Amino acid sequence: MEYRILKREEIEFMRNIDRSETINGIYYFENGELKIKKVFWEMKGFPSGELDHIVERLYILYDNGGVIFGAFDPDNGAIAGITALENKFRGNGKDTMKMDILFVSKPYRGKGIAKKLIDFIKKEVRARGGGKVYVSATESKNTVEFYIYMGCRIVAKSEIDAELFEMEPEDIHMILDVH
């Protein structure tokens, strides 16, 4: 796999990510506790309009000094995974930066690509003087359990970013220390 920072004109590669997956559980909070509910549905791709919204957000992120990392298949040049870090410090200590997205195309999952992309994010946060990554994770079982496996912890009430929570109240908000 080849990993590198994307140029602005490569942001459109995001449209080639295959988001398909089987979702067999979702996490939610009840009485301050993280709980799981069994569900089953096939995510065939991005919901209507979501992909356009993400691409537009990536252009804004890039133009505001953020960084986008991509993983590319060396055999055919296809994008296998993508992540982005916004250029804004958040949190009480202004030492936290938001990872905006993390997607790995279905054919490339289970190969360590997401872990490697998170390693790039952590390194970039450290290079910019930060100490934590804020993750607003989709509530699917696979996603939440992956982030917990990577070392993320659920944010304490005092750490919740009000702006991000308002944008995605159903998401599971997490923090990853980068040191």
Solvent accessible surface area in square Angstrom, and as a share of the most:
residue,aa,sasa,rsa
1,M,83,0.37
2,E,101,0.45
3,Y,56,0.21
4,R,98,0.36
5,I,94,0.48
6,L,2,0.01
7,K,120,0.51
8,R,101,0.37
9,E,125,0.56
10,E,20,0.09
11,I,0,0.00
12,E,67,0.30
13,F,71,0.29
14,M,0,0.00
15,R,101,0.37
16,N,104,0.53
17,I,10,0.05
18,D,54,0.28
19,R,27,0.10
20,S,21,0.14
21,E,32,0.14
22,T,56,0.32
23,I,7,0.04
24,N,74,0.38
25,G,0,0.00
26,I,30,0.15
27,Y,31,0.12
28,Y,77,0.29
29,F,93,0.39
30,E,76,0.34
31,N,143,0.74
32,G,65,0.62
33,E,106,0.47
34,L,52,0.26
35,K,68,0.29
36,I,73,0.37
37,K,105,0.45
38,K,187,0.79
39,V,34,0.19
40,F,141,0.59
41,W,106,0.37
42,E,77,0.35
43,M,32,0.14
44,K,162,0.69
45,G,22,0.22
46,F,37,0.16
47,P,67,0.42
48,S,122,0.79
49,G,49,0.47
50,E,52,0.24
51,L,36,0.18
52,D,83,0.43
53,H,106,0.47
54,I,6,0.03
55,V,3,0.02
56,E,98,0.44
57,R,53,0.19
58,L,0,0.00
59,Y,40,0.15
60,I,92,0.47
61,L,14,0.07
62,Y,71,0.27
63,D,86,0.45
64,N,100,0.51
65,G,36,0.35
66,G,10,0.09
67,V,10,0.06
68,I,0,0.00
69,F,12,0.05
70,G,0,0.00
71,A,0,0.00
72,F,11,0.05
73,D,18,0.09
74,P,73,0.46
75,D,134,0.70
76,N,106,0.54
77,G,50,0.48
78,A,41,0.31
79,I,10,0.05
80,A,0,0.00
81,G,0,0.00
82,I,0,0.00
83,T,0,0.00
84,A,0,0.00
85,L,0,0.00
86,E,28,0.13
87,N,73,0.38
88,K,94,0.40
89,F,70,0.29
90,R,15,0.05
91,G,34,0.32
92,N,128,0.65
93,G,58,0.56
94,K,133,0.56
95,D,45,0.23
96,T,6,0.03
97,M,0,0.00
98,K,7,0.03
99,M,9,0.04
100,D,17,0.09
101,I,11,0.06
102,L,29,0.14
103,F,35,0.15
104,V,16,0.09
105,S,4,0.03
106,K,107,0.45
107,P,91,0.57
108,Y,29,0.11
109,R,91,0.33
110,G,87,0.84
111,K,129,0.55
112,G,43,0.42
113,I,5,0.02
114,A,19,0.15
115,K,100,0.43
116,K,85,0.36
117,L,0,0.00
118,I,3,0.01
119,D,51,0.26
120,F,54,0.22
121,I,0,0.00
122,K,44,0.19
123,K,132,0.56
124,E,35,0.16
125,V,0,0.00
126,R,102,0.37
127,A,85,0.66
128,R,73,0.27
129,G,62,0.60
130,G,4,0.04
131,G,9,0.08
132,K,52,0.22
133,V,1,0.00
134,Y,3,0.01
135,V,4,0.02
136,S,22,0.14
137,A,3,0.03
138,T,51,0.29
139,E,44,0.20
140,S,3,0.02
141,K,62,0.26
142,N,77,0.40
143,T,31,0.18
144,V,0,0.00
145,E,66,0.30
146,F,58,0.24
147,Y,14,0.05
148,I,79,0.40
149,Y,178,0.68
150,M,26,0.12
151,G,49,0.47
152,C,8,0.05
153,R,98,0.36
154,I,54,0.28
155,V,14,0.08
156,A,51,0.40
157,K,180,0.76
158,S,81,0.52
159,E,38,0.17
160,I,64,0.33
161,D,20,0.10
162,A,81,0.63
163,E,87,0.39
164,L,2,0.01
165,F,83,0.35
166,E,144,0.65
167,M,100,0.44
168,E,56,0.25
169,P,71,0.45
170,E,125,0.56
171,D,19,0.10
172,I,1,0.01
173,H,6,0.03
174,M,0,0.00
175,I,4,0.02
176,L,8,0.04
177,D,74,0.38
178,V,2,0.01
179,H,172,0.77
